[in-house]
Amino acid sequence: MAERRGAAAEGLSRFSEWADAHLNLVRSLSGGVAVAGLLLLARSVRLTKKFTNALDIPVGFVEKNVKLRGKVHHVTEKGLEVEHIPIRVPFITSIQRKWQAEGLLLVRLAGVELAPQGTEWLRRELKPSQVIWFQLLGREHLALECLVLLNKGRFSSVCLNEEVLREGLGRTVGIEGLQHDSHLFWKLHRRLLRAELKAVKKKKGIWKEESFSERIRGHISSSKLMQTLGRPVSWLRSKI
């Protein structure tokens, strides 16, 4: 019985892949109700599939910037380790659940270079098993570049990419995976820059202004005169 379910699920998955690859052909035949139903079924299979590896996500999902739901397991220096939560559809989900593998996706905050304080801040903000939405913008090897959204209420959400920059816990960088001359790239890049500018103006996080004495010490220690004077001292110490 289990083998039959596994075979049925695998067959549905293969048909979904074929429908995506031959979408124009399927549309041309979609005058019939049966074909239209099969197309809907194929899409349902793809949407209910649990992704456990970044390379398993269809290219079309990344190109169309599809938004997925997931549960955060760990926050690391490399990014968020997230368990994908697929859409549940009766019958299809029950079949696929029998053979879906386990694994976590590596999700990075697109357009953000996190400071060490930023990683710690995310660990405090994201509770264990916190559910998030992550919008696909690009894929680099096994990492997904995403806009990460955290629900703050029934009708509101916060973009963690912007929130980290607004707190001065990172810097804005290029968004990997998006064409730099695309409308979406500049739209998102402007949003991130505006968030970073707020932190700069308020001198928050990494933009906190050093005290006058700290600046003086920094200038003295880096001056050419002190570096020159330090050479004979280092030479004398090595001879003692």
Secondary structure, 3 states (H helix, E strand, C coil): CHHHHHHHHHHHHHHHHHHHHCHHHHHHCCCCHHHHHHHHHHHHHHHHCCCCCHHHCCHHHHHCCCEEEEEEEEECCCCEEEEEECCCCCCHHHHHCCCCCCCCEEEEECCEEECHHHHHHHHHHCCCCCEEEEEEEEEECCEEEEEEEEECCCCCEEEHHHHHHHCCCEEECCCCCCCCCCHHHHHHHHHHHHHHHHHHHHCCHHHCCCCHHHHHHHHHHHCHHHHHHHHHHHHHHHHC
